[in-house]
Structure formats: structure tokens, C-alpha cells
Amino acid sequence: RQTDLIKLNMKVLSGFLYIRDLHRATGFGERSVRKVIEDIRRAGVVVCNSLDGYFFPETLDELRLYVRQEERRGRSTFYTLGSARRLLQELEEAETGNEEA
């Protein structure tokens, strides 16, 4: 199974692994590797990532940094969506106003 193969490769190769390394090691396309990592994470396995690649956290500091990084990313995405939501609401209101006329 893809998920097991990715986990095995990450443990065997250990350290930081780039998508291209996992792609080469498994033969899966890069998109498939990303999807499998997403599936692994949703199954409850913590797979961290940084500019250095993907890795299993080995220290509390690595885990803390990853959690902070993802919290910041989530907040940034949430705030960025605010502008898009406001524009969507304005356009929908304008569309509704045009339909009523």
C-alpha cells in the first residue's frame, strides 16, 4: 500500500526528505506522494515539513516549531480569505440586486 511504503521509506532514509527523494524511492508521482503524506497525517501520524523537507519529529523543539509554523500558516490563510469573502459578498449582493431589478 502507498501509505505504508512512504512511511517505510521515511523511516529507513530518516532525516529530512524532499518530495523528489520520496518520488525516486517509491516510484510514485510527486502529486501522489503529497496525497499519501496528507493521508498519513489525517490518520494521526505526525509528519513535519520545513524548507529542509519532510520528517518525523525527533525532539520536542522540532514538534513545537512545526506546530507554530502550521498555526501561523492557518491564521494567515484565514485572514487572507477575509478579503475574498468580502468581495464575494459584495458581488453576490450586486448580482441579487440586478436580478430583482
N, C-alpha and C positions, 0 to 999 in steps of 0.2 A: 504494500500500500504506500502511496506517495508520502503521507504524513510520517509514517514510521521511517521511511528511507531518509527524509530530510532530517528528522531528529537524530537518527543514527549518524549521518554524515556530520552534523553539527557537533555531536559528542566525540566522534572519532577524530575529526580535524581540530576540534576545540579552538578556543580563542575567537578572534573576530573573523567572520566570513562574509564576503561580499556576495551579492546575488549571483554575479558571474561565476564565482567559485562553486556555489551550490548548483548552479546550472551545469557546469562542467562535471561535477561529481555525481550528479543524479541523471543527467541527460534530459531533464525536464526543461521546458522553455522558461525564460525569466518570469513571464506572467504567471505561469503555473507555480513556480517557486514562491512568488509573493502570495498567491492564493493559499498555498499549503501553509505558509507561515501564519497567515491570518487564521486559518482553520485551527492550527496548533494553539494559537493564542486564545481563541474562543473556547477551546477545550480545557483551558485553565493552565496551560504551560506558559511560563513567563519567558518570552524571547525578547530581549532588549535589542535596540539598534541605536547606532550613533554614526557619526561620519566614518568611523572605522569599520562599520559593517554590523552584522547580526551576531548576537552572542547570548549565552545563558549567563545570568549574573552570578558571580562567584563571591562577591562581597556585599556587605550592607551598603557601602558607598556607591557601588555600581547600580544597585537597585534604587537607592534614593535619587541618584542623578537621573535615571531613566524615568522614574515616576514624576519628578519635577518637569522634565523635558516634555512628557506627554500631557501633563496638566497645562503647561504653557501653550502647547500646540492646540489643545482643545479650547482653551479660553480665546486664543487668537482667532480660531475658526469661528467660534460663536460670535465674537464681536464683529468680525468681518461680514458675517451673514446679516447683521443688523441693517446695513445699507441696502443690501439686496432685498431684504424683507420690506423695507420702507418703499423702495421703488416698485416692488411687486404690488404692494397695497395701493399705491397711487395709480398704477396702470390699471389694476382691476377696478378701482373706483371710477376711473375715467371711462373704462370700457362699459361698465354698468350704466354710467350716466349717458353715454352715447346710445345705448340700446333702449333706454327709456324715452329718449327724445323723438 
